[in-house]
Each structure stands twice: as structure tokens, then as C-alpha cells.
Amino acid sequence: MHPDTLAQLRRDSVPLFNANRMKIGIFGCNVSNGGTISKAPTSHRPTFAHNLLIAQTADRLGLEFLVPFGRWKSFGGETEYNGDCMEVYTWAAALAARTEKIMLFATSHVSTMHPILAAKQGATIDHISNGRWGLNVVCGWYAAEMEMFGERQSPHDERYARAGEWVEVVKRLWCENHFDHVGEHYRVTDGYLEPKPVQQPYPVIVNAGVSAAGRDFSARHVDFNFITMDSVESAASIAADVRQRAHGYHREIGVLGYGFILVRDTECEARAAFNAIIEAGDWGAARNIMRVLGMESDSFNAQIEQFARRFVAGWGGYLMVGTPESVTAQFVALARAGVEGMALVWQDYAQELPYFGERVLPLMRQAGLRI
Ligand SMILES: Cc1cc2nc3c(=O)[nH]c(=O)nc-3n(C[C@H](O)[C@H](O)[C@H](O)COP(=O)(O)O)c2cc1C
């Protein structure tokens, strides 16, 4: 059996490998305004006390994971969007100590952290959490963040080549001792790391590569890829592509998605709440981000404006706006398309999670998506 298949079998106790057909995660609660680029009123704060409330609520509801944004700088706009944020490894370590079952990820930029430090901090959090830590590898696309570190942003595909070497070093530290590594970007002499992580042979690794190079990196090196989809049809074809790429490397890979969720008793209420968020959009920040992502020319044409609405609510992820019943139907369709879990943005995580627990989770259980 290929070692990576074996790796999966030895991590049965990890929430992302449980029997639920649709795993649920919380996405981006460590940053100001979370994943909602809007001035609409919210109780959300990127403080530790508030994040602890969210994490413990999610833990009590039996959700599988929390994945933070790896962020170093604001995107400007009236909200100074995401500028106020907590560092991801220390955040995960502290939440790990105060939760029971939920997984905590650290979203780690390759170029801001040496692989030895990433492996060491990750192994330590895996011990603090008793095997509930995960690594979300990101290459960095916001040049101003990377330049703050004195790093020149390298061309897109080269970032993934470096990430491949980075993650190989991290894995070796988790699995071996007394090895030498001489690569293009890193040199490790007599590599050593103890204690090894609780998860054997190493903690769950995820990545959100969307480009061909990104998907290929995921297929080759990680356990789950976060796909970006705007419809069930695109989810099905992207999920199939990612899995096929992994098979090309004789590996299996899981597929997760991300999106924005807003659930109310009636469609009318849900639409009204959604429209209020969009109307209060922090367009200055949204434009800044889209400019960095290369999505915008100088003017806001109709097509971009349409996309911008999806962008303001959940970073261009999958939109889940409706009643408990209609949102559950969306989860069913996504599961059929091969999506095994969703990392979700709520406009007000702490306020809205209890309703999700009371009204949506029971329907998901009835639909056979969750035990
Ligand atoms: C669910 C998800 C989480 C992400 N988290 C971060 C993050 O916290 N920090 C970051 O710089 N990029 C983050 N990204 C960006 C990805 O790492 C990646 O660069 C992006 O999806 C574009 O794919 P590409 O690099 O293949 O072009 C995230 C993307 C997704 C979909």
C-alpha cells in the first residue's frame, strides 16, 4: 500500500476523517470582519475571548474544524478589512487547550516561516490538542504582506515549487531524525524533531490551490484540497479533476469547499439580510483585494459587480443563503458532487452558530449527511 494511503488509515480519530459525509468548518474568524467585506453591523471581533466563544460553540455542536486566515496586513477600505488579526499558530495552540474535539488549523505562509519552525510548532500544537491540529499551506498572493518581510514575491508557479520543497522538509521532520536535506530553497543538516506529532505519521495537511500549479501541488502533497466553485456542476468537475491529479501521483485526496452561509426562517428574511450585507459592502477594500487578485480593470463593469457581490460575502466562495431546508438541500447537492466538507463564513459567527446548530444540523442528520 502506498505510504500516503496508509497515512490516512492511521488518522481515523481525526475529525476530518470521520464518517460524516459533509464536514463543517468555520473559516476566517481570527480576523476583523471575518470573511465578510462589509460594514453591516456584527458582534464579530478578532479577540481571543470572542474566538474562544466561537470555537467552544462549534465544538459543542460537533463541527469538525476551524481554519483561520493567514493574514499580516489590512486590505484598507473603510473597515481596514482584516487588518486586526491573530497570528495562526499561537491562536490554534490557545484554542487547542480550551476545546475538546474540534480540529484547529494554522494557515501558514511558506515564505514567512522556516519549515523547521513550522514542523516544530505544529507538532507542539498536535500534542496540546492531542492530535487535533492541521496545517493549511498557503503560498502568499498579497505582495504587500510578503514585501513586509523583505521577501520579493516570486512568480506564481515558482511559489508552488518552493512550497513542495517546504512541505517535504516538514514531513521528513515529522517522520525521521538525523537526515540531511539539500534543496533549492532549504538546507537542513542532521534534521531532528522530537516529540513526533500525535497524528501518525503526520498531521493533516490541506491547501487551497486553484490554478493548475496549485491543484497539482495539492494532488502531490496534501490530504485535502479546498476547491473554489460557484455551482454544483463546477464543484463536481473540479473535485473530479483534483482527485484524478492525485491518482496520477498514486495518492488519494479529499475535497473540501468554502462558502458564505446565511440562514433565516424564510427565504424573504434571508434575502433581506444578505442584501443588507451587500449594500453595506466595503467596496474600497473589496476593490483593493480584487486588484491584487488581478480580477479588476479600472472600472467596475456589470460582470465584475456581480462577482463583487459574491466576493463581499465570503471571498467568492459558494453562496448558501436561504432557509434551513434550502441550505440543507444545497449541502446534499454538494455532497453528491463529491465535496466532503465546507469551510464556512458567517457574517456574525457567534450570533448565528447556535441557530445553525438548532435548525440546520438536525436536517443534515435527517438527510444522512451527518451522524
Ligand atoms: C479556503 C481558502 C483559504 C485560504 N486561506 C488563505 C490565507 O489565509 N492566506 C492567504 O494568503 N491565502 C489564502 N488562500 C489563498 C490560496 O492559498 C490560493 O492562493 C488561492 O486559492 C488561489 O489559488 P492559486 O494559488 O492556485 O492561484 C485561501 C484560499 C481558500 C480557498
The ligand as an SDF file (V2000), in Angstrom:
LIG
                    3D

 31 33  0  0  0  0  0  0  0  0999 V2000
  -10.3930   28.1520    1.8300 C   0  0  0  0  0  0  0  0  0  0  0  0
   -9.2290   29.0250    1.4580 C   0  0  0  0  0  0  0  0  0  0  0  0
   -8.3990   29.5520    2.4420 C   0  0  0  0  0  0  0  0  0  0  0  0
   -7.3450   30.3940    2.1010 C   0  0  0  0  0  0  0  0  0  0  0  0
   -6.6220   30.9840    3.0890 N   0  0  0  0  0  0  0  0  0  0  0  0
   -5.6490   31.8480    2.7450 C   0  0  0  0  0  0  0  0  0  0  0  0
   -4.9940   32.5790    3.7410 C   0  0  0  0  0  0  0  0  0  0  0  0
   -5.3850   32.5210    4.8970 O   0  0  0  0  0  0  0  0  0  0  0  0
   -3.9680   33.3900    3.4040 N   0  0  0  0  0  0  0  0  0  0  0  0
   -3.5570   33.5340    2.1160 C   0  0  0  0  0  0  0  0  0  0  0  0
   -2.6320   34.2800    1.8580 O   0  0  0  0  0  0  0  0  0  0  0  0
   -4.2000   32.8690    1.1270 N   0  0  0  0  0  0  0  0  0  0  0  0
   -5.2370   32.0600    1.4190 C   0  0  0  0  0  0  0  0  0  0  0  0
   -5.9270   31.4200    0.4270 N   0  0  0  0  0  0  0  0  0  0  0  0
   -5.4720   31.5540   -0.9680 C   0  0  0  0  0  0  0  0  0  0  0  0
   -4.9390   30.2290   -1.5270 C   0  0  0  0  0  0  0  0  0  0  0  0
   -3.8110   29.8090   -0.8060 O   0  0  0  0  0  0  0  0  0  0  0  0
   -4.6100   30.3300   -3.0120 C   0  0  0  0  0  0  0  0  0  0  0  0
   -3.5500   31.1880   -3.2260 O   0  0  0  0  0  0  0  0  0  0  0  0
   -5.8010   30.7770   -3.8160 C   0  0  0  0  0  0  0  0  0  0  0  0
   -6.8860   29.8990   -3.5750 O   0  0  0  0  0  0  0  0  0  0  0  0
   -5.5160   30.8540   -5.3170 C   0  0  0  0  0  0  0  0  0  0  0  0
   -5.0300   29.6410   -5.8240 O   0  0  0  0  0  0  0  0  0  0  0  0
   -3.6500   29.5760   -6.6140 P   0  0  0  0  0  0  0  0  0  0  0  0
   -2.5880   29.9210   -5.6240 O   0  0  0  0  0  0  0  0  0  0  0  0
   -3.5570   28.1670   -7.1150 O   0  0  0  0  0  0  0  0  0  0  0  0
   -3.7140   30.5730   -7.7140 O   0  0  0  0  0  0  0  0  0  0  0  0
   -7.0490   30.6540    0.7450 C   0  0  0  0  0  0  0  0  0  0  0  0
   -7.8980   30.1640   -0.2330 C   0  0  0  0  0  0  0  0  0  0  0  0
   -9.0040   29.3860    0.1120 C   0  0  0  0  0  0  0  0  0  0  0  0
   -9.8990   28.9090   -0.9900 C   0  0  0  0  0  0  0  0  0  0  0  0
  1  2  1  0
  2  3  1  0
  2 30  2  0
  3  4  2  0
  4  5  1  0
  4 28  1  0
  5  6  2  0
  6  7  1  0
  6 13  1  0
  7  8  2  0
  7  9  1  0
  9 10  1  0
 10 11  2  0
 10 12  1  0
 12 13  2  0
 13 14  1  0
 14 15  1  0
 14 28  1  0
 15 16  1  0
 16 17  1  0
 16 18  1  0
 18 19  1  0
 18 20  1  0
 20 21  1  0
 20 22  1  0
 22 23  1  0
 23 24  1  0
 24 25  2  0
 24 26  1  0
 24 27  1  0
 28 29  2  0
 29 30  1  0
 30 31  1  0
M  END
$$$$
